[in-house]
Amino acid sequence: MKLRINPSFSSKLFDQIEFIAKDKPEAALKFYLDIERRINEIPSRPYQYRQSIFSDQKNVRDLIFKGYVVTFRILSKEKIIEVFSFYKYQKK
């Protein structure tokens, strides 16, 4: 499967990285490299991640990473993983 990164995901991710970099540039770089590595691992086993709590569709999944959620959609027919959402996890 191939990864497709939605521009709104990229924008939100880079906003967070810039925020981290204001105080800790090294931590921001590490955060970026680590999350990029985890996202690149998704295609090998996309169904290992939990079904998204915001969707009834089994093909919409959440990768939890250091208190953040990366949401992606598995498009089996097209053989694409679409990464489309990034947000801070909030416990209720």
C-alpha positions as CSV (number, residue, x, y, z in Angstrom):
1,M,0.0,0.0,0.0
2,K,1.0,3.5,-0.7
3,L,0.8,6.5,1.6
4,R,-1.0,9.7,0.7
5,I,-0.6,12.6,3.1
6,N,-3.4,15.2,3.1
7,P,-2.2,18.8,3.1
8,S,-4.3,19.7,6.1
9,F,-2.6,16.9,8.1
10,S,0.8,18.3,7.1
11,S,-0.1,21.8,8.0
12,K,-1.3,20.8,11.5
13,L,1.7,18.6,12.1
14,F,4.2,21.3,11.1
15,D,2.3,23.9,13.3
16,Q,2.9,21.6,16.2
17,I,6.6,21.0,15.3
18,E,7.1,24.8,15.1
19,F,5.5,25.2,18.5
20,I,7.8,22.6,20.0
21,A,10.8,24.2,18.3
22,K,10.3,27.5,19.9
23,D,11.6,26.1,23.2
24,K,13.3,22.9,22.2
25,P,14.5,22.7,18.5
26,E,16.2,19.3,19.1
27,A,13.0,17.9,20.6
28,A,11.0,19.2,17.6
29,L,13.3,17.4,15.2
30,K,13.2,14.2,17.1
31,F,9.4,14.4,17.3
32,Y,9.2,14.9,13.5
33,L,11.5,12.0,12.7
34,D,9.8,9.7,15.2
35,I,6.3,10.4,13.9
36,E,7.4,10.2,10.3
37,R,8.9,6.7,11.0
38,R,5.7,5.6,12.7
39,I,3.5,6.9,9.8
40,N,5.7,5.1,7.3
41,E,5.1,1.8,9.2
42,I,1.3,2.0,8.7
43,P,1.1,0.4,5.3
44,S,2.7,-2.8,6.5
45,R,-0.1,-3.5,9.0
46,P,-2.8,-0.8,8.9
47,Y,-5.4,-2.8,10.7
48,Q,-3.2,-3.2,13.8
49,Y,-4.3,0.4,14.9
50,R,-7.5,1.0,16.7
51,Q,-10.7,1.9,14.8
52,S,-11.2,5.7,15.1
53,I,-13.4,6.8,17.9
54,F,-15.0,9.4,15.5
55,S,-16.0,7.0,12.8
56,D,-18.2,3.9,12.4
57,Q,-16.1,2.8,9.4
58,K,-13.7,0.0,10.0
59,N,-11.2,1.4,7.5
60,V,-10.7,4.6,9.5
61,R,-8.0,4.1,12.1
62,D,-6.0,6.0,14.7
63,L,-2.3,5.9,15.4
64,I,-1.6,7.1,18.9
65,F,1.8,8.8,19.2
66,K,3.1,10.7,22.3
67,G,-0.3,12.1,23.2
68,Y,-1.3,12.9,19.6
69,V,-3.6,11.1,17.2
70,V,-2.9,10.5,13.5
71,T,-6.1,9.4,11.8
72,F,-5.9,7.6,8.5
73,R,-8.2,5.9,6.0
74,I,-7.5,2.6,4.4
75,L,-8.6,2.6,0.7
76,S,-8.2,-1.1,-0.2
77,K,-9.3,-0.9,-3.8
78,E,-6.8,1.9,-4.6
79,K,-4.1,0.3,-2.3
80,I,-3.7,3.7,-0.6
81,I,-3.4,4.8,3.1
82,E,-4.7,8.4,3.3
83,V,-3.4,10.2,6.4
84,F,-5.8,13.1,6.9
85,S,-6.0,14.2,10.6
86,F,-3.7,15.2,13.4
87,Y,-4.7,16.4,16.9
88,K,-3.8,16.4,20.5
89,Y,-5.5,13.5,22.4
90,Q,-7.9,14.9,25.1
91,K,-9.2,12.5,27.8
92,K,-12.7,13.2,28.8
